[in-house]
Amino acid sequence: MLCVSDENSFVLTVFGIQKEAMKQGDQVTLLDPICKFVDFEWEGKHYQFKSVRVNLLEQVLVNGNALSPNFAMHESLQ
């Protein structure tokens, strides 16, 4: 769970980064995020949500610092 500066909270799901890279209380900054509004129907249900994504480890700062390549889980994030 994250909280932006205006105190709105949201969930950030992180894939491809080791759990030790972030801990409770850290400030996470996403550089050049890809923001999309997703709207679709599937099996008779309607889904709508906002999606924010970054594709590179270098686009994630924790407490103002770039993450070490050692925190990447697999090659696509290095």
VMD Tcl script that builds the backbone (N, CA, C; Angstrom):
set m [mol new atoms 234]
animate dup $m
set s [atomselect $m all]
$s set {name element resname resid chain x y z} {
  {N N MET 1 A 0.848 -1.178 0.000}
  {CA C MET 1 A 0.000 0.000 0.000}
  {C C MET 1 A 0.887 1.233 0.000}
  {N N LEU 2 A 0.595 2.155 -0.888}
  {CA C LEU 2 A 1.349 3.398 -0.970}
  {C C LEU 2 A 0.426 4.573 -0.723}
  {N N CYS 3 A 0.996 5.683 -0.345}
  {CA C CYS 3 A 0.253 6.915 -0.122}
  {C C CYS 3 A 0.971 8.027 -0.878}
  {N N VAL 4 A 0.256 8.723 -1.765}
  {CA C VAL 4 A 0.861 9.829 -2.491}
  {C C VAL 4 A 0.849 11.076 -1.621}
  {N N SER 5 A 1.507 12.135 -2.078}
  {CA C SER 5 A 1.692 13.324 -1.246}
  {C C SER 5 A 0.385 13.959 -0.778}
  {N N ASP 6 A -0.713 13.793 -1.526}
  {CA C ASP 6 A -1.984 14.356 -1.068}
  {C C ASP 6 A -2.752 13.365 -0.189}
  {N N GLU 7 A -2.066 12.317 0.259}
  {CA C GLU 7 A -2.560 11.310 1.195}
  {C C GLU 7 A -3.590 10.359 0.597}
  {N N ASN 8 A -3.716 10.299 -0.726}
  {CA C ASN 8 A -4.524 9.261 -1.358}
  {C C ASN 8 A -3.715 7.977 -1.374}
  {N N SER 9 A -4.343 6.888 -1.012}
  {CA C SER 9 A -3.635 5.609 -0.945}
  {C C SER 9 A -4.005 4.720 -2.117}
  {N N PHE 10 A -3.077 3.880 -2.515}
  {CA C PHE 10 A -3.344 2.894 -3.547}
  {C C PHE 10 A -2.379 1.732 -3.378}
  {N N VAL 11 A -2.678 0.655 -4.066}
  {CA C VAL 11 A -1.857 -0.544 -4.000}
  {C C VAL 11 A -0.869 -0.528 -5.156}
  {N N LEU 12 A 0.380 -0.827 -4.872}
  {CA C LEU 12 A 1.403 -0.966 -5.901}
  {C C LEU 12 A 1.866 -2.412 -5.883}
  {N N THR 13 A 1.659 -3.104 -6.992}
  {CA C THR 13 A 2.133 -4.469 -7.125}
  {C C THR 13 A 3.461 -4.426 -7.853}
  {N N VAL 14 A 4.448 -5.063 -7.286}
  {CA C VAL 14 A 5.793 -5.021 -7.843}
  {C C VAL 14 A 6.185 -6.419 -8.302}
  {N N PHE 15 A 6.597 -6.507 -9.557}
  {CA C PHE 15 A 7.073 -7.768 -10.129}
  {C C PHE 15 A 8.525 -7.585 -10.545}
  {N N GLY 16 A 9.333 -8.591 -10.349}
  {CA C GLY 16 A 10.694 -8.582 -10.865}
  {C C GLY 16 A 11.715 -7.896 -9.998}
  {N N ILE 17 A 11.319 -7.447 -8.814}
  {CA C ILE 17 A 12.247 -6.810 -7.889}
  {C C ILE 17 A 12.209 -7.581 -6.578}
  {N N GLN 18 A 13.371 -7.917 -6.044}
  {CA C GLN 18 A 13.429 -8.674 -4.797}
  {C C GLN 18 A 12.765 -7.906 -3.663}
  {N N LYS 19 A 12.125 -8.649 -2.759}
  {CA C LYS 19 A 11.356 -8.020 -1.681}
  {C C LYS 19 A 12.218 -7.156 -0.763}
  {N N GLU 20 A 13.513 -7.418 -0.705}
  {CA C GLU 20 A 14.411 -6.636 0.150}
  {C C GLU 20 A 14.652 -5.225 -0.389}
  {N N ALA 21 A 14.256 -4.970 -1.635}
  {CA C ALA 21 A 14.508 -3.672 -2.264}
  {C C ALA 21 A 13.670 -2.557 -1.635}
  {N N MET 22 A 12.496 -2.900 -1.085}
  {CA C MET 22 A 11.599 -1.905 -0.494}
  {C C MET 22 A 11.087 -2.414 0.839}
  {N N LYS 23 A 10.896 -1.474 1.756}
  {CA C LYS 23 A 10.331 -1.846 3.051}
  {C C LYS 23 A 9.339 -0.780 3.499}
  {N N GLN 24 A 8.597 -1.093 4.513}
  {CA C GLN 24 A 7.584 -0.174 5.029}
  {C C GLN 24 A 8.229 1.168 5.358}
  {N N GLY 25 A 7.586 2.235 4.922}
  {CA C GLY 25 A 8.069 3.581 5.205}
  {C C GLY 25 A 8.955 4.164 4.118}
  {N N ASP 26 A 9.365 3.355 3.139}
  {CA C ASP 26 A 10.200 3.856 2.053}
  {C C ASP 26 A 9.400 4.764 1.129}
  {N N GLN 27 A 10.090 5.734 0.523}
  {CA C GLN 27 A 9.488 6.582 -0.495}
  {C C GLN 27 A 9.840 5.979 -1.849}
  {N N VAL 28 A 8.823 5.635 -2.643}
  {CA C VAL 28 A 9.017 5.022 -3.952}
  {C C VAL 28 A 8.625 6.039 -5.020}
  {N N THR 29 A 9.531 6.279 -5.969}
  {CA C THR 29 A 9.286 7.198 -7.071}
  {C C THR 29 A 9.381 6.424 -8.372}
  {N N LEU 30 A 8.365 6.575 -9.230}
  {CA C LEU 30 A 8.365 5.929 -10.543}
  {C C LEU 30 A 8.685 6.994 -11.588}
  {N N LEU 31 A 9.756 6.794 -12.332}
  {CA C LEU 31 A 10.178 7.743 -13.358}
  {C C LEU 31 A 9.572 7.345 -14.702}
  {N N ASP 32 A 8.974 8.293 -15.376}
  {CA C ASP 32 A 8.400 8.058 -16.695}
  {C C ASP 32 A 7.400 6.901 -16.718}
  {N N PRO 33 A 6.435 6.889 -15.796}
  {CA C PRO 33 A 5.491 5.766 -15.775}
  {C C PRO 33 A 4.549 5.783 -16.975}
  {N N ILE 34 A 4.091 4.596 -17.341}
  {CA C ILE 34 A 3.088 4.436 -18.388}
  {C C ILE 34 A 1.743 4.339 -17.666}
  {N N CYS 35 A 0.855 5.292 -17.904}
  {CA C CYS 35 A -0.444 5.330 -17.230}
  {C C CYS 35 A -1.542 5.008 -18.245}
  {N N LYS 36 A -2.399 4.055 -17.880}
  {CA C LYS 36 A -3.488 3.637 -18.770}
  {C C LYS 36 A -4.767 3.485 -17.957}
  {N N PHE 37 A -5.904 3.719 -18.633}
  {CA C PHE 37 A -7.195 3.411 -18.050}
  {C C PHE 37 A -7.684 2.148 -18.738}
  {N N VAL 38 A -7.925 1.117 -17.970}
  {CA C VAL 38 A -8.337 -0.178 -18.513}
  {C C VAL 38 A -9.843 -0.319 -18.327}
  {N N ASP 39 A -10.534 -0.696 -19.401}
  {CA C ASP 39 A -11.988 -0.823 -19.379}
  {C C ASP 39 A -12.348 -2.007 -20.281}
  {N N PHE 40 A -12.843 -3.106 -19.676}
  {CA C PHE 40 A -13.176 -4.281 -20.478}
  {C C PHE 40 A -14.244 -5.123 -19.791}
  {N N GLU 41 A -14.832 -6.015 -20.571}
  {CA C GLU 41 A -15.790 -6.981 -20.047}
  {C C GLU 41 A -15.226 -8.379 -20.244}
  {N N TRP 42 A -15.488 -9.234 -19.254}
  {CA C TRP 42 A -15.029 -10.612 -19.337}
  {C C TRP 42 A -15.989 -11.500 -18.554}
  {N N GLU 43 A -16.466 -12.527 -19.199}
  {CA C GLU 43 A -17.428 -13.462 -18.611}
  {C C GLU 43 A -18.605 -12.741 -17.958}
  {N N GLY 44 A -19.121 -11.753 -18.682}
  {CA C GLY 44 A -20.311 -11.049 -18.234}
  {C C GLY 44 A -20.084 -10.000 -17.160}
  {N N LYS 45 A -18.841 -9.749 -16.777}
  {CA C LYS 45 A -18.544 -8.727 -15.765}
  {C C LYS 45 A -17.771 -7.587 -16.410}
  {N N HIS 46 A -18.033 -6.377 -15.925}
  {CA C HIS 46 A -17.394 -5.172 -16.443}
  {C C HIS 46 A -16.301 -4.734 -15.466}
  {N N TYR 47 A -15.107 -4.499 -15.986}
  {CA C TYR 47 A -13.966 -4.098 -15.162}
  {C C TYR 47 A -13.427 -2.756 -15.648}
  {N N GLN 48 A -13.116 -1.872 -14.705}
  {CA C GLN 48 A -12.497 -0.582 -14.994}
  {C C GLN 48 A -11.472 -0.306 -13.904}
  {N N PHE 49 A -10.271 0.070 -14.309}
  {CA C PHE 49 A -9.255 0.452 -13.325}
  {C C PHE 49 A -8.139 1.228 -14.010}
  {N N LYS 50 A -7.371 1.951 -13.218}
  {CA C LYS 50 A -6.202 2.674 -13.706}
  {C C LYS 50 A -4.985 1.793 -13.497}
  {N N SER 51 A -4.088 1.823 -14.457}
  {CA C SER 51 A -2.877 1.024 -14.404}
  {C C SER 51 A -1.669 1.934 -14.574}
  {N N VAL 52 A -0.670 1.750 -13.725}
  {CA C VAL 52 A 0.589 2.490 -13.814}
  {C C VAL 52 A 1.691 1.457 -13.893}
  {N N ARG 53 A 2.603 1.645 -14.847}
  {CA C ARG 53 A 3.629 0.637 -15.072}
  {C C ARG 53 A 4.949 1.296 -15.444}
  {N N VAL 54 A 6.034 0.682 -15.011}
  {CA C VAL 54 A 7.363 0.995 -15.525}
  {C C VAL 54 A 7.977 -0.326 -15.983}
  {N N ASN 55 A 8.842 -0.267 -16.963}
  {CA C ASN 55 A 9.404 -1.482 -17.528}
  {C C ASN 55 A 10.850 -1.747 -17.137}
  {N N LEU 56 A 11.518 -0.766 -16.574}
  {CA C LEU 56 A 12.942 -0.905 -16.287}
  {C C LEU 56 A 13.234 -0.656 -14.814}
  {N N LEU 57 A 14.164 -1.395 -14.282}
  {CA C LEU 57 A 14.592 -1.220 -12.895}
  {C C LEU 57 A 15.052 0.219 -12.651}
  {N N GLU 58 A 15.675 0.825 -13.668}
  {CA C GLU 58 A 16.193 2.189 -13.540}
  {C C GLU 58 A 15.082 3.229 -13.390}
  {N N GLN 59 A 13.840 2.835 -13.637}
  {CA C GLN 59 A 12.718 3.760 -13.514}
  {C C GLN 59 A 12.104 3.755 -12.118}
  {N N VAL 60 A 12.719 3.024 -11.188}
  {CA C VAL 60 A 12.224 2.951 -9.817}
  {C C VAL 60 A 13.287 3.516 -8.879}
  {N N LEU 61 A 12.912 4.546 -8.121}
  {CA C LEU 61 A 13.790 5.089 -7.086}
  {C C LEU 61 A 13.189 4.747 -5.733}
  {N N VAL 62 A 14.019 4.332 -4.802}
  {CA C VAL 62 A 13.579 4.072 -3.436}
  {C C VAL 62 A 14.347 5.028 -2.537}
  {N N ASN 63 A 13.593 5.875 -1.836}
  {CA C ASN 63 A 14.185 6.913 -0.989}
  {C C ASN 63 A 15.139 7.790 -1.782}
  {N N GLY 64 A 14.786 8.068 -3.053}
  {CA C GLY 64 A 15.566 8.956 -3.903}
  {C C GLY 64 A 16.767 8.312 -4.568}
  {N N ASN 65 A 16.988 7.027 -4.323}
  {CA C ASN 65 A 18.150 6.336 -4.879}
  {C C ASN 65 A 17.735 5.272 -5.880}
  {N N ALA 66 A 18.557 5.115 -6.930}
  {CA C ALA 66 A 18.320 4.054 -7.902}
  {C C ALA 66 A 18.560 2.704 -7.237}
  {N N LEU 67 A 17.811 1.707 -7.676}
  {CA C LEU 67 A 18.001 0.360 -7.149}
  {C C LEU 67 A 19.211 -0.288 -7.795}
  {N N SER 68 A 19.936 -1.045 -7.035}
  {CA C SER 68 A 21.074 -1.800 -7.547}
  {C C SER 68 A 20.574 -2.895 -8.487}
  {N N PRO 69 A 21.308 -3.191 -9.544}
  {CA C PRO 69 A 20.919 -4.296 -10.433}
  {C C PRO 69 A 20.800 -5.630 -9.693}
  {N N ASN 70 A 21.413 -5.737 -8.522}
  {CA C ASN 70 A 21.321 -6.962 -7.723}
  {C C ASN 70 A 19.901 -7.234 -7.241}
  {N N PHE 71 A 19.037 -6.211 -7.237}
  {CA C PHE 71 A 17.652 -6.391 -6.787}
  {C C PHE 71 A 16.745 -6.922 -7.886}
  {N N ALA 72 A 17.220 -6.972 -9.130}
  {CA C ALA 72 A 16.401 -7.482 -10.225}
  {C C ALA 72 A 16.244 -8.987 -10.093}
  {N N MET 73 A 15.024 -9.484 -10.367}
  {CA C MET 73 A 14.741 -10.912 -10.276}
  {C C MET 73 A 15.136 -11.657 -11.546}
  {N N HIS 74 A 15.074 -10.972 -12.706}
  {CA C HIS 74 A 15.437 -11.621 -13.961}
  {C C HIS 74 A 15.940 -10.597 -14.944}
  {N N GLU 75 A 16.524 -11.066 -16.005}
  {CA C GLU 75 A 17.243 -10.238 -16.970}
  {C C GLU 75 A 16.451 -9.075 -17.540}
  {N N SER 76 A 15.136 -9.223 -17.731}
  {CA C SER 76 A 14.366 -8.185 -18.424}
  {C C SER 76 A 14.316 -6.874 -17.649}
  {N N LEU 77 A 14.654 -6.882 -16.360}
  {CA C LEU 77 A 14.619 -5.654 -15.571}
  {C C LEU 77 A 16.009 -5.064 -15.337}
  {N N GLN 78 A 17.042 -5.605 -15.928}
  {CA C GLN 78 A 18.386 -5.061 -15.712}
  {C C GLN 78 A 18.785 -4.113 -16.802}
}
mol reanalyze $m
mol bondsrecalc $m
mol representation Tube
mol addrep $m
